[in-house]
Structure formats: structure tokens, C-alpha cells
Amino acid sequence: MGIYAAESHDVLSTIIKKKAVTLTDVLVLRRQVWPDGAISKSEADMLFRMHEAVENGCAEWDDFLVEAVTTCLVDQAHPEGYVSDEDAAWFEQHITREGKVAGAAALELLVTVLERAVHVPHRLEMLALETVCHAVLTGDKAMVSNKVLAKGVVGDPEVALLRRILYSKAGARSEAISLDEATLIYDLSAASEPGTRCSAWT
């Protein structure tokens, strides 16, 4: 029955009502979602619904969401690892708000999908790159989980995140950088502060 089992349904209702998720909640959901080793689209939809409702989460919840949705989208794809345009559209609908990635957990999920998949529509990779670049240029510390991020300054954490995206398995053949990717990185370099660039960025 997966996530629609009575116990997990009760947890769902409780989480949505209290707008918070705890480690105990995550353990219950793991026990209900993973017995069959698979997660359906409807179950993933429900997890996204929970994520949207949560205002006070925990690291275990973010990890669980990433693991569960990646399994659904990548590991259970046919053929395995190939994310179709239809599935990509479903995924985008859940992780974005008004065309922007909806928070650090959603960005980590997107990057993990890029790393685990064999192929995804190129727009997903560009969405991830654009999100990181926008976070740097606006100083959005929460988006890239960097408490010391300074507006317009590319630091080691951001470089590491960009590397994960650019050289992901599902990237532009994972061994080459496409023109639109290179243009985006060049534009970020031109807009960032020259005297504060970390050595990794150079």
C-alpha cells in the first residue's frame, strides 16, 4: 500500500496540520514507502504536497525527499536513468514556483537527479545552473546553503555546486560544456566581484 497505508496517511495529515516534520515522522514514512523497494508517482506527489506544507523541517526529511523522488524519477524510468520530457515537466512543476527553484532542498533534489540520471532534458541542467548563478548575484544564502555567501562573490561552496551540475552524468554528455552553459558561466564571472573570487573559481 506504500504511502497510502493507514499509518503513513495519519502521518501525512499530522505533518500538514502542524506544518512540521520530525525524525520520527521520517522513520514512519520510510517504513511505509520503501517495503516494496519502489515509489509511485502518486506517492511522490504526496511527498511533494507534504514538503510544500512544511515550515519547520529537519535534515532527515530533506534527505528522504531527495532519495525518494530520485528513485521514482530516475531509477524507475524506462529505460532506467532516462528522464522523459513528460516526467521532466512533472518534476519542474513540483520543484519550481513562478519559474524559480523553490528552495535549497529542491535545488539539491534537482542536482541529485542530474547526477544520477543518464539523460535529462537540457532545460533541467540550465535551470540548476541559473539558480546557482542567481543565488550568487543576489546573495541568497539559503538557496545554496552557504551562511557566509556575499552578494556577487563566488565562493568554494558555489564552485563545488556548479561543478556537480556541469559534470553530472546527465549533463551535456558529461565530458563537454555546451555553449549556453559556457555563456552563463562567463556572464557570472563578468558580473561577480573580481577581487574576491576564490582560487577554485579562477
C-alpha positions as CSV (number, residue, x, y, z in Angstrom):
1,M,0.0,0.0,0.0
2,G,3.0,2.3,0.3
3,I,2.4,5.8,1.5
4,Y,-1.3,5.3,1.4
5,A,-1.2,2.8,4.3
6,A,-3.2,4.0,7.3
7,E,-0.2,4.8,9.4
8,S,1.6,6.9,6.8
9,H,-1.7,8.6,5.9
10,D,-2.1,9.6,9.5
11,V,1.5,11.0,9.5
12,L,0.7,12.9,6.3
13,S,-2.4,14.6,7.9
14,T,-0.4,15.4,11.0
15,I,2.5,16.9,9.1
16,I,0.3,19.1,7.0
17,K,-1.7,20.2,10.1
18,K,1.3,21.1,12.2
19,K,3.4,22.3,9.2
20,A,6.4,20.5,10.6
21,V,8.2,17.2,10.2
22,T,10.4,15.3,12.7
23,L,12.8,12.5,12.5
24,T,10.1,10.2,13.9
25,D,7.8,11.2,11.1
26,V,10.5,10.4,8.6
27,L,11.1,7.0,10.1
28,V,7.4,6.1,9.8
29,L,7.3,7.3,6.2
30,R,10.5,5.3,5.3
31,R,8.9,2.2,6.8
32,Q,5.8,2.7,4.7
33,V,7.2,3.9,1.4
34,W,10.2,1.5,1.0
35,P,9.0,-2.1,1.8
36,D,8.4,-2.8,-1.9
37,G,11.6,-1.0,-3.0
38,A,9.7,1.3,-5.2
39,I,7.8,4.6,-5.1
40,S,4.9,5.5,-7.4
41,K,4.2,8.9,-8.9
42,S,1.2,9.3,-6.7
43,E,3.4,8.7,-3.6
44,A,5.9,11.2,-4.9
45,D,3.1,13.7,-5.4
46,M,2.1,13.2,-1.8
47,L,5.6,13.7,-0.6
48,F,5.8,17.0,-2.5
49,R,2.5,18.0,-1.0
50,M,3.9,17.4,2.4
51,H,7.1,19.3,1.6
52,E,5.1,22.3,0.4
53,A,3.2,22.4,3.7
54,V,6.3,22.0,6.0
55,E,7.6,25.2,7.5
56,N,9.8,23.5,10.2
57,G,11.7,20.6,8.7
58,C,14.8,18.6,9.5
59,A,17.8,17.3,7.6
60,E,16.5,13.8,7.6
61,W,13.3,14.9,5.8
62,D,15.3,16.7,3.1
63,D,17.4,13.6,2.6
64,F,14.3,11.4,2.4
65,L,12.6,13.6,-0.2
66,V,15.7,13.6,-2.4
67,E,16.2,9.9,-2.1
68,A,12.5,9.0,-2.7
69,V,11.9,11.3,-5.7
70,T,15.2,10.4,-7.3
71,T,14.2,6.8,-7.1
72,C,10.9,7.5,-8.6
73,L,12.1,9.7,-11.4
74,V,15.5,8.1,-12.3
75,D,15.8,4.5,-11.1
76,Q,12.3,3.6,-12.1
77,A,12.4,5.3,-15.5
78,H,12.0,3.2,-18.7
79,P,14.7,2.8,-19.8
80,E,16.3,3.2,-16.4
81,G,18.1,6.6,-15.9
82,Y,16.4,8.3,-18.9
83,V,14.1,11.1,-17.8
84,S,11.4,11.8,-20.4
85,D,10.1,15.3,-21.4
86,E,6.8,14.4,-19.7
87,D,8.5,13.3,-16.4
88,A,10.7,16.4,-16.5
89,A,7.7,18.6,-16.8
90,W,6.0,16.9,-13.9
91,F,9.3,17.3,-11.9
92,E,9.6,21.0,-12.8
93,Q,6.0,21.7,-11.7
94,H,6.8,20.4,-8.3
95,I,10.2,22.0,-7.6
96,T,9.6,25.5,-9.0
97,R,7.4,28.5,-8.1
98,E,6.9,31.1,-10.7
99,G,9.7,29.6,-12.8
100,K,12.2,29.6,-9.9
101,V,13.5,26.7,-8.0
102,A,11.7,26.6,-4.7
103,G,14.4,26.5,-2.1
104,A,17.7,24.7,-1.2
105,A,16.0,21.2,-0.8
106,A,14.5,21.5,-4.3
107,L,17.9,22.6,-5.7
108,E,19.6,19.6,-4.1
109,L,17.0,17.3,-5.4
110,L,17.4,18.7,-8.9
111,V,21.2,18.4,-8.8
112,T,21.0,14.8,-7.5
113,V,18.7,13.9,-10.3
114,L,21.3,15.3,-12.8
115,E,24.0,13.3,-11.1
116,R,22.0,10.0,-11.0
117,A,20.3,10.1,-14.4
118,V,21.8,9.0,-17.7
119,H,19.8,11.7,-19.6
120,V,17.5,14.5,-18.8
121,P,16.1,17.3,-20.9
122,H,18.8,20.0,-21.1
123,R,16.5,22.6,-19.6
124,L,16.7,20.9,-16.2
125,E,20.5,21.4,-16.2
126,M,20.2,25.0,-17.2
127,L,17.6,25.6,-14.5
128,A,20.0,24.3,-11.9
129,L,22.9,26.5,-13.3
130,E,20.7,29.6,-13.5
131,T,19.5,29.0,-9.9
132,V,23.1,28.9,-8.5
133,C,24.1,32.0,-10.5
134,H,21.1,33.9,-9.4
135,A,21.8,33.0,-5.8
136,V,25.4,34.3,-6.1
137,L,24.3,37.6,-7.7
138,T,21.6,38.2,-5.2
139,G,23.3,36.9,-2.1
140,D,20.7,34.2,-1.5
141,K,22.4,32.3,1.3
142,A,19.5,30.0,1.9
143,M,19.4,28.7,-1.6
144,V,22.9,27.5,-1.8
145,S,23.2,26.6,2.0
146,N,26.1,29.0,2.5
147,K,25.7,31.2,5.5
148,V,28.7,33.3,4.6
149,L,27.7,33.9,0.9
150,A,28.3,37.5,0.0
151,K,26.3,39.1,-2.8
152,G,28.3,39.0,-6.1
153,V,31.0,36.8,-4.7
154,V,31.7,33.2,-5.9
155,G,32.9,31.1,-3.1
156,D,34.2,27.5,-2.8
157,P,30.7,26.1,-2.0
158,E,29.2,27.6,-5.1
159,V,32.1,26.4,-7.3
160,A,31.6,22.9,-5.9
161,L,27.8,23.1,-6.7
162,L,28.5,24.3,-10.2
163,R,31.0,21.5,-10.8
164,R,28.4,19.0,-9.7
165,I,25.9,20.3,-12.3
166,L,28.3,20.9,-15.2
167,Y,30.0,17.5,-14.9
168,S,26.9,15.5,-13.8
169,K,26.2,12.2,-15.6
170,A,23.1,13.7,-17.3
171,G,24.9,16.9,-18.2
172,A,26.0,17.9,-21.7
173,R,27.4,14.4,-22.4
174,S,29.2,14.8,-19.0
175,E,32.5,15.4,-20.8
176,A,31.8,18.7,-22.6
177,I,30.4,22.1,-21.8
178,S,27.7,23.4,-24.1
179,L,27.7,26.9,-25.5
180,D,24.8,28.1,-23.4
181,E,26.5,26.7,-20.2
182,A,29.7,28.4,-21.1
183,T,27.9,31.7,-21.7
184,L,26.1,31.5,-18.4
185,I,29.4,30.9,-16.5
186,Y,31.1,33.7,-18.4
187,D,28.3,36.1,-17.6
188,L,28.5,35.2,-13.9
189,S,32.3,35.8,-14.0
190,A,31.7,39.2,-15.6
191,A,29.1,40.2,-13.0
192,S,30.9,39.0,-9.9
193,E,33.5,40.9,-7.9
194,P,37.0,40.4,-9.4
195,G,39.0,41.0,-6.3
196,T,37.0,38.5,-4.2
197,R,36.9,35.4,-6.5
198,C,38.2,32.2,-4.8
199,S,41.0,30.3,-6.4
200,A,38.6,27.4,-7.2
201,W,36.5,29.8,-9.4
202,T,39.6,31.1,-11.3
